[in-house]
């Protein structure tokens, strides 16, 4: 299964108590546009090899502002621990690739899994409540607006500094060797 197919599977379920967008009915054409939208970045969430959802982030109009959302295609698989691991991984990717100043997460008050995560997590600060933001099960529900404490999500370095310096030294050496060998020697001196 390709990454695009896994993401399509993750966003194909119209009804979820875990998804932060509330109930969303997407046609196959809408899902295709969502998957191919270059403004959105996604982390497909799997338990074992089974796709259970995705964490998506998108830039806002203001530079440095991003919106984070969780989409579920299997509500029973989501736990506060899975939410934590998924959001932590998504935030690491986001912060490594973008200059983020503010990251928001909007959570409906019927979303027990994410509320449980938020009550035990210090990485998000609740900034306010939006009344009647979601409609589900025949009634309106409020939502809480949360802001990520970016310092709580340290960017994970891929290599330690000494390994990176050694790698750069080897690249420089190889570059000089290749340029020297490829040149006819008439005007090149090392």
Residue, then its C-alpha position, 0 to 999 in steps of 0.5 A: x500500500x502506498x503512502x497516498x493509499x494509506x492516507x486515503x484510508x485514514x481520511x475515508x471514514x466520515x464519522x469519528x469521535x477522535x477526529x479533531x475536524x468532527x464528522x466529515x463526509x469526503x467524496x473520493x475526489x475530495x479525498x484525492x484533493x486532500x491527499x495531493x494538497x501540497x500545503x498539507x503535511x501528514x503523518x500516517x498513524x499505524x498500530x502494528x501494520x493497520x492504519x488507524x488515522x493520521x496527524x495533519x498540519x497545515x500553515x495558516x495565513x500568518x507566517x509561523x502559524x500552523x494548525x494541527x489536526x488528528x483524523x481517525x479511521x479506527x476510534x477503538x485503536x486510539x488511546x491517550x498514549x497513541x495520541x501522545x506518540x503521534x503528536x510528538x512525532x508530527x511536531x518533531x517533523x513540523x519543527x524540523x522542517x518549518x519555522x513555527x511560532x505557533x501551533x494550534x490544536x482544536x479539540x471537541x469536548x466530546x473527544x474523550x481520547x484527546x481530552x484525556x491526553x490534554x489533561x495529562x499533557x503539559x505540552x499544550x496550553x488551553x487558551x479558550x473555549x468555542x461554544x457550539x463549534x461541533x454538531x454531533x449526536x443531535x446536539x452542539x458541542x463546545x471545543x477547546x483551543x490549545x496552543x503547543x508549547x514548542x519548547x516541550x517538543x525538542x527537535x530530534x537531531x538525526x546525527x550528533x554534532x561530531x558525527x556530522x562533522x566527520x561526515x562533512x570532512x569525508x564529503x569535502x575529501x571525496x569532492x576534492x578527490x573527484x574534482x582532481x581526478x576528473x580534471x585534465x590537470x592543466x589548470x587545476x591545482x589542489 
